[in-house]
């Protein structure tokens, strides 16, 4: 079973990594993942008792890092809902909602709302027309309707005694975190003032007080952790370094280093918060309310209360809350948040629409086809949020590296302090040098920036409509050297179109089209539909004796004339001479009363972007592109040549595709398979990287794949590779920059050139720069 928890009170990414390792080493858990950026812990265990799991996670987390708090998260709609203690009270001026979201928080609570309303409360975030006050006391499962939706510009007010872990649900900063941030800023200002006054007056008492003001919490944490037997963390390093500086008489510098460190931590937390907000913004596609008709009135409710078959209304500018079909109205839909496609799409009655899209122009009514948990937006959010649990090899290496790096540097610092001092007698110089080593050793720059780089890459890719299920798959996109693609629905559109009209004689073209359309519109075969839709305005005629013979074609009496349309076998059976054009496609021959009118060619046409996408893949270093299909060899060869693939295998059954891909893997090739449909699921799962086309149409294909493309467009594969390459560059830059800077400062320290100011920069300064470098990938825009 999987359990997810919100964790607060971790200011150090390396400490987060220690909690993750401690959870992984505990026999209760099979796997554990801590995301420092999103402040979430995910554990996998055979234990089904939620309370036992939560208590065990809390014990381990607080043992490793004192002061952390834990709250359980229900993984359902909106990704997460915190489960809080009973009788919590929210009091809002409803500029932003209480965040209840219509979920069962497993408690009753009181909420006081003051709205401008009109069509029934619902707290949906829109202006209804008259004002009233109401007080709700209910179980939030069926819904006070509070959607977490932004109602206006009024500030959200939360009782400070709540101290919510991540806020009231409306997106505002929690009172606890704002108070902590404000207190730190005041401490920095006071400490700096005391330090300057002490230096100017030459009074050490002010310098000592300045140190206590700015460093008491660091020292306290260090002592607490030492008492727990945990030494090698940043609190210990800063404490021992500054205390040693006091001992050797460097009083102002000791305070200044602690002050600089806290300033660096303050700005680092700001940078982390900014990047977290940017990541959450990339995933902000969740609908917050739905407008459903009840007893003849439109009522605003939580989306998870809507059932399949309900009719909902969506106004211009609002998100579509659930998947469905338009039953009234026509409008244009913005799919960019889901698919990365910036061009709006026209939708009318009977058009399918996806949750998370935005209605641009007109009011529409939609019949719901999926409940919230099964809707497009829920699946996308689930894919993105679960991506954090699948770490790249680089992330795993950095976590292991951090576990051994700090102790090695600390031991080296002790040796530097003792051995040269015994030889030269210059204790002050070598103790000072060892302090420089201690300050440098914290690996936070790597531990926070590397996972952030990967998660930023996943978020940026999702904005382009490329859903990557984990950092490991993002990394694997850079390793693939062979692309194997299904033909139908991947390289081709997967739908038939008329590509040619070939009348037997001049002047027969109009009759050929007219009779063909009239006859084929009565069949549901895909080829028949392509012909029936070829020309608009062909009049309906009286038709009798209609028959459809599988594998042959159609026949009927139209105006007393026998009309037939079908393949060569039907023509031969009716003893009608026919001609087959030298065009790749399916031939549909038409004859009236035994007279041959001509042939209509229907084919599964190549997507416009397929050729360009395959060319771009080769330009990016892909050695080979292979097409697999169950189609006839001549058709497959023709399409393969047209789009520029290197090899074509035709006439394959689904199991044959699996065999071909396995052969490539056995040869040592890194294979990505791109396909769609349920019959592609086995080969998607087998390939080194499975890429599912066409959004989330086939649940089996999506489940088996590692990457999901929200558009039926191979160019999205190219976009994904571009983002993967950029992510790889940023990761390498951060590793080289962080380790390189630390190594250089270490060398400078040995030679007596580097001081503690430079050492602190090599710690917190490098962390800030690495974080800012990591979030460069986040503002990706659709191109």
N, C-alpha and C positions, 0 to 999 in steps of 0.2 A: 504494500500500500504506500501511497505517496501523501506526505503531509507538508504543508508550506506554512512558514511562520515569518512574521515581521520582526526584525531585530533592530533595536535602537541602542545608542550609547557606544557604538564602535567608531572611534575617530581615526583609527589606524588600519589601513588595508592589510598590513602584515599580521595584525592581531586577528583580523577576520580570517585570514588564511590559517592561523593556528587553531581557531575554533573549528574550521572545516576539517582539519587533520584530526583533531581530537574526536569529532563526531564519527569520522570514517574508521577510526581505530576502536570505537566502542562496539561491542558485540551485538547490541540491539539493532544497529543500522547496517544495511547492505551498502548503501551509497549515501553521500551527503554533499551538498553544494551550497556554498554561501556566496551570494552576489553582493559585494560591497556597494556597488553603484545603486542597486535597487533596494538594498537593505532587506534582503530576503534569504531565508534558509529553506532549502528543500531537502527532505530526508526520505529515503525509501527503506521500508522495514516490513518484516512479517508480523509485527505487533499491530493488532487492530484497535487496541484501547487508546483513543485519542489523548485522554488525560495523562496516561502513563508516558506516551511518546513526548507530549509537550513538557512534562515535568523533567524527563530525562534530558531533553535538549536544553532546557533552562539550567539544569544542574551543571552540564558540561560547559555551556557558554559562560556562565558566571564564574565557574572555576578557572577558566582560562582568562577571562577579562571581567573584572569586577565592575558593577555599575550598569551592565547591559540589561535591557528589558525585552521581554518576548511577548508577542500576541499571535494567536493562531489566525490563519487566513483560510477562508472557504474558497476553494478554487472553482469558481463558477462564472456566471456572467460578470462582465466588467473586470475579469481577470482575478479580482480579489475582493473579499469583503472581510473586514476585521471583526473578530468576535470579541466583544468587550464585556465588561462586568455588568450585572443587572442594574437597572434604575439609573443609567446614565442619562443626563438631561442635556439637550441641545437647546440653545436659545438663539435664534437667528433673526436678523432683519433680512428678509429673503432675497437679497441681492444675489446670493449664491445659496444653493439648497443645502439641506442638512446631510445629504449624501447617503440617505438610507437606501435609495435605489430599489425599494420594493423587495428587499431580500429579508430572509429570515435570519436575524442576527442571534437567534436563540435567546432573546430577552424582550421584555416589554419596556418601552421607554416613553417618556413624555416629550413632545415636541411642540413648541409654540411658534406658529408661522404668522407673519403679517404680510399680506400680499395685496397687489392690485389684481382682482379677479374678474371673471365674467361668465365663463362657461362651466363652472364647477371647479372646485379648488384644484386638486390634482397636483399642485405644486409643479407644474410642468415647465414653468419658466417663461410664460408668455403673458401679455397684458390682456386681462379679460374684460375689464370695463368698470367694475365697481369694487370698492374696498370693503374688506371685512377682516375680522380676526377670528382665528379658530385655534382650538387646542386639541391635539390628537393624543390619544393614549391607546396604543394598539400594538399587536405583534406585527413587525415590519415585513412579514412574509407576504401578506395579501395587500399590504401597501398603504402607507400614508401617502404614497405617490411622490414622495420626495425623491427627486431623480438625480440629485447632484448636478443639476443643470444650471448654468449661469443665467440668472434671471435679469440681471441688470448690473449696475455699478455699485450697489450698496455693499458695504463691507460685511463680511461674515463675522459674527460675534460668538465666541465660544467661552463658556465658563472656564476660568483658568484652572479650577480644581480638577478638571477632567484630565488634563495633560495627555491628550490622545497621542498614540504612537506616531501617526503620520498625518494628523489633521482631521478636521471634522468631515472630510469627504468632499468639500467644495474646492479643494485645491489651494486653499490659503495656507500660509505658514503657521505651524502650531504655536500657541503662546509659549510653550515650554522651550521650543527651539529658538524662537525670537528672543526670549528672555536670556537664554544662554549666550546667544550671539551678542546681545547688547552688553551683558556683563563682561564678556571677554574684551570687547572694545574699550569699556571703562577701565578694566584692569591694565590693558596695554597703555592707555593714556596716563593713568596714575603712576604706573611703574616707571614710565619714561620720565615723567616730571620729577619723581623722587630721585631717580638715577642722576639726572642732570644737576639737580640741586646738591646732591651729595658730592659729585665731582667738583662742582664750582666752589663749594664751601669746604671741601676736603674733610667731610664728616662721614665716616664709614657707617654710622648708624642708619643714615638715610639709604645708603647703598644696600645694607642688609634688609631693611624694610622693603625696599624696591624688589629685592629678590623674592621675599616671602609673598608679596602681592602677586607677582607674575608667575612664580614657580611652585606655589604650595601644592597645587593639584597634581603636578608632575611628580614631585617628591613623594606625596602621599600614595599615588598609584604604584610607584616604584617599590616603596616599602611593603605595601600590601601584596604585590606580586612576588616579592622576595620571600615573604612569609609563606606563600603558597608553593615556594620552590621554583618559581618561574622568573628567570633572571634576564634573559637576552631579549628585552624589548626596548622600544625607543625611550620609554620613561626611565628605565634603568640607565640607559646610555647618557641621556641628558643630565640626570641627577649626578652620576659618578663623574661626568666630565666637568660640570660646573662646581661641584664640591671640591674636586681636585684643583680647579683653578683658584678657588678661595684659599686652599691650603698652601699653594705656592705663591700667594700674594697678589694674584691677578683679580682683585675684587671687582672693579668696574667691568672688566671683560667678562667675568663669570655671569654677571647680571645681564650684560648686553647680549651675550650668546643666548641665554634663556629667553630674553625679550625677543630677539630676532627669530628664535625658534617658534615662539608662540605667535608672532606676527605671520610667519610662514605658514603655520598650521591654520591660522584664521583665513588666510587667502586660499590655502589649499582646500579648505572646507567649502569656501565660496565657489571655487572652480568645480569641485565635485558636485555641488548642488546645482550649478548651472548646467553641467553636462547631464545630470540626472533629469533635470527639467526638459532638456532638449530631447533626450531619449524617450521620456514619457510623452512628449509632444508628437514624436513620430508615430506613437501607438494610439494617439487620441482619435480613434475612429469609432469609439463605442457610442451608440445612441443612448440617450438618457431618459426619454419618455416616449410614449405612444399615445395617439389620439384615437380612441375606439368608440364606436356607437353603442350606447347602452340605453335601452328604453326610449329610443328615438332621439337621444341627445348625445353630442360628442363629449366624451369625458377623457381627461388626461390621466393615464395610469402608467405604472412601471412596465417596461417591455416584457418582463418575464411572466406577467400575468396573462398575456395574449395567447390564445389557442389557435391551432391550425383551422382555417376556415373563417376566422374573424375578419371583419373589414375595418381597416384603419385609414385615416386621412393624414396626408402629409402636405403641409403648406410650403410655399416657395421659401427657400433658404434653410429648410429643416433637413436633418439627416433622416434617411429612411431607416426605421428601427428594426424591421424584420424582412426576411426574404418573402417575395410574393409576386403576384401577377396584377397588373393594373386592370381594374374593372370599370373605372370612370375617369375620364380626363386624358390629357396628353401634355407632355412637358419635355424638357431636356434634363438629362441626368449627368451629374459630375461624378465619374468613377475614379478620379485621380488618386484619392486616398487608398483605394483598394488595388488598383491595377497599374498605377503609374501613368496611365493614359490621360493626357491633359485635355484632349478634345472631348467636349460634352457629346453625349449620345441622345438622339431623339427616341422617346418612348411613348407609346400610345396604348390603347386598350389591347389586352392579351399579351403585352410585352412583359417579360420577366424583369424584375428589379432586385437588386441585392442590398442587404442591410449595410449601413456604413456609407452608402452613396448619398449624395446631396441633391435634393430636388431644386432646380434652378428657377423655373418660370411659373408654372401653374399649379393650382391645387389638384391633387390626384387622390383617388381612392384605390386601395390595394387589398386584395384578398390574400391573407397570410398563408404561405405554404410550408413554413418551417418555424417551429418554436425557437425561442431565443437561444437555447443551449446548442441547437443544431444549425444555427444560422451562419451565414458567411462571415460576419464580423466576429462572432465568437470563435470560430475555427481559426481565423487569422490571428486574433489576439492570443489564443492558446498556443499556436505555433511559435509566435515571437517570444512569448514569455517563457515557454519551455526550452527555448534555444539556449538559455543561460546554463542549463544543466549538462550540456554536451561540450566539454572543453576541448580546445585545440591542443595539439602536442606542445606548442610553445607555451601555452598557459600552464600546462602540467609541469613542464620543465622549470618555469619560473617559480612555481609554488615549492617544488622540491629544492631548487637552488636557494631560495630564501631561507629554508629550514636549516641549511648547513653553512650558508654564507656568513650570517651574523656571528655565530659562535667562533668561526675561524678568525674573523677580523678582531673579535674581542680578545682571543688568545694571543693573536699577533700584537695587539696593543699592549697587553701585559708584558710580553717578551721585549717589546721596544722600550717600555718604561724601565725594565730591570736590567737587562743584559748590557746595553751601552752605558747605563749609569754606573754599573759596577766597574766597567772598564775605564770610563773617563771621569767619573765622579760628578758629572754635570746632571744631577738629579732633576733640577727644575726644568732644564731644556728637554730632557727625554720624557719626563712625565707629561709636560705640555704637548710634546709630539704624540704621545700615546692618547691624549685626550682628543686630539684632532682625528685620530683613527676611530675612536669610539663614536664621535659625532657623525662621522661619515657612514658608518656601517649599516644604518637602517635601510632596508631594501624597499621602502614604501613606493619609491618612484616606479619601480618595476611592477610591484604587486598590484598597484591600483591602475596604472596606465595601460598595461598589456590587456587585461580583461576588458577595460573600457574601450580600447581600440577595436577589439573583436565585436563587442556588443554594439558599438557605434556603427561598425560595418554592417552588422545584421539589420540595425534600424534603418540605415541609409538604403540598403537593398530593398527592405520592405516598402519604403517610400516610392521605389521604382517598380513595385509590383512583383518583386522577386523575394519569396519567402524562404529563408534559409534556416533549417531546423537546429543548427548548432554551430558553434565556433569551429568545430572540427570539420564540418562540411564546407564552411567558408574557406578554411585553409586548404581543403582538398581540391577546391576549384582551381587552385594554382598548380596542383600536381598532375591534373589530368592531361594525357597526351593523345587520347583517342576518343572521338565522339561517335557513338552508334545511335542512329535515329530511326524511329518508326516512320513509315511513309504517310499513311492516312491520318489526317488530323494534326500531324506534326510538320511535315514538309509541305503537304497539300492541305487544302481547306477541310477535307473530309466531307464535303457536300458537293453534289453533282451540279454542273452547269452546262447549258447548251453552248458548244464552242464552234459549231458549224452547221449550215443548212445547205444540202446538196440536192436540188431538184433534178429529176431525170431529164427534163426538157425545159427549154425556156418557157416562161409564163406559168409554170406549175408551182412556183415558190409560195404564192399566197395560199393556194389550196393545201399544199404540203403542211404549212404552219397551222392553218385553220383546223384541218381535220385532226392533225396530231394533237393540238392543244385540247380540242373538244373531247377526244377520246381519252387522253392520258389524265385529264383532271378528275376522272372517276376512279383512279387507282391510288393507293397509298405507297406504292413502291417509290424509293428515292429517285430513281431515274424518271419515273412518270411525273413526279412532282417538279423536277427540274424543267421538263418540257411544258407542263401546265402553267408554270410561272414565267415562261420565256416571253410571252407577249400578253399585255393587258388589253382588255376591250374586246376579246373574242366572244361573240354572243353565245349564250346558252341555247342549245337546240334540243328538240325532242329526240330522245334516244331510246331504242328498245333492243331486246335480245343481247344485252351487254354480258360478255363473258371475259374472264381473265384466266389464262392458262399458265400456271407457274413454269418458268423456264422457257416460255415461248413469247407470250405477249397478250394483246387485247384484241377483241372484236366486238362490233355492235352494228345495229342498223340506224343510220342517220338519214332522215328524209327518204327512207326507203332504200338507201344505198348501203351495201355491206362495206364497212370500213374496217381495216385491220392495221395494227401497228405492233411491230415486234422485231425479234432478231432474225438471223438467217434461217434458223430451223423453222420458224413460222412461215417464212416466204417459201421455203422448199416444200413444206407440208401443203401449202395452198397452190403449189406449182406456179409460182409467180417469179419471173426473171428479175434479178436485182443486181445492184452494183455496190461494191464496198469501196469507199474513198480511202486513199492512202493517208489517213489521219489517225493518230493514236487516240483511242477513245472507244466508247460503246456505241454501236450503230443501232438506231431504231428506224426500221424501214416502214413506210406507209403506203398502202394500196387501197383503191376504191373500186369496187366491182371488178376486181381482177386486174385493174390498170395500175401499174407501178408509178407512184408520184415522186418518190425520191427517198432520201435518207437524212435523218437528224442525228448529229454526233453529240453525244453527252460524255463529259469527262469530269473526273475529280481534279480540279485545277490546282496548280502550284500557287502557294501564297506569295504575294508580291515581295515580301522581305526575305524569303528563304534563301535565294541565291546570294544576296548581299550578306546575310548572316553567316552562311557557310564560308564565304570568302573572308570575312572578318575573323572568324575562328582560326582559319589557316594563317592569317597575318599575325595572330597572337601566339603562334607557335604550336598549334595543334597539328600533329603529324599526319593524322588520318581521320577522314569522316566517312562513315559506312552507313548505308541505308538498308534496312530490313523491311520486308513486306510480304504479305500473303498474296499480292496481286500477280497477274501474269508477267512473264519475263520481259516481253516486248514493251509493255507499259512501264514497268519498273526501270528498264534500261533507258527508256526515253526520258523519264523524269529525272533519273540520276544524272544523266548527261546534261540536262537543262540546268540543274541547280549546282552542278560541279562537285558531286561527291566522288570519293576515290574508288569505292567498291559498292556493288549492289548484290544483294541476295534476295531472290524472289521466290514465290510459291511456298512460303514458310508458314507452318502452324505455330501457335504460341510457344510450344515446347521446343521447337526448332530455334526460335529466337534465343531462348535460354542457353541452348547448346552452343550457338555461335558466340555469344558473349563470354561463356565459360572458356571457350577455346582461346579467345583474345586475352583473358585474364591469366590463363595458364602460360601464355607466352611472355608474361611479365609486363603487359601493357596496362596503364592506368586508364580504366574505361569509365566514361560517363554515358549513360543511356538516357535518351530523351524520348518520351512517349506519352500517350494518353489512353484512357479507357481501361476497363477492368482486365482485359486480356494482357495488358502490359505490366500488371502488378508483379508477377514473378521475376521478370527480367529487371524491373526497376529495383527490386530488393537485392538482386544478385550483383548488380554493377557496383564498382567502387563508389560511384556517385549516381544516384537515381534522380532524374529531373522530370517532374510531372507537368505536362502542358495543360493549358485550358482552365486555369483557376482551380476550383475545388469541385468540378463536375463529378468526377469519379472518386468516391470515398476510398475505394480499395487502392487506386493509383496514388492518391495523396498519402495514405497511411504507409504505403511501401516506399515512398520516395524520400529523398533527403532535401530536395529543393522543389518548391512549387512556383510555377509561373502563372501569374494571375491573368495574363493575356495569352491568346493563341498566337504567340509571336516569338520566333526564334531569336530575334534581336535582344530579347530580354536575357537570354543566355550570355550574350556579349556584355550587356550591362552588368550582370552578376559577376562576370570575370573581371571587368574593369574595377568594380568595387573591391573584389577580393584582392586584386593586385595592389590597389591603393592601401588597403588595410595592411597587407604584408609589408609594404614600404614603411608605413607609420610604425608598425611593431618593431621592425629592424632599426629604424631611426631611434626609437626610444631605448631599445636595448643598448645600442652602441653609445648613444649620448649619455645615458645614466651610468653604465659601467665605466665608460671612458672617462667621464668627469670625475667619478669617484677614484679611479685608479690614478689619474693625474694629480689630484689633490693629495692622495696618499703619498705619492712620490715627493711632491713639494713639501709635505709635512716632514718626511724623513730628513730632507736637506735643510729643514728649518725655515723654509720660505713661506709655507702656508700657515695662517693663523686660524683661530676658531671661527672667525667670521666667514672665512672662505669654506671652512668645514661645514658650517651650518647651511651655507648656500648649496654645497654638494649634497646635502640631505633634502631640506624642504624646498630650496630654490629649484633644484633639479626636478623634484616631484611636481611642482606647479607647472614648470615648462613642459614636462612630459604629458601631463594631463591636458594642457591647452593644445599640444600637438595632436593628442589622441582624438580630441573632439573636432578637429578640422574636417573630418569626414561627415559629420552630422548634417550640415546644411545642404546636403545634396538636393538638387532641383531636377525636375523632369526635363529631359532634353528631347 
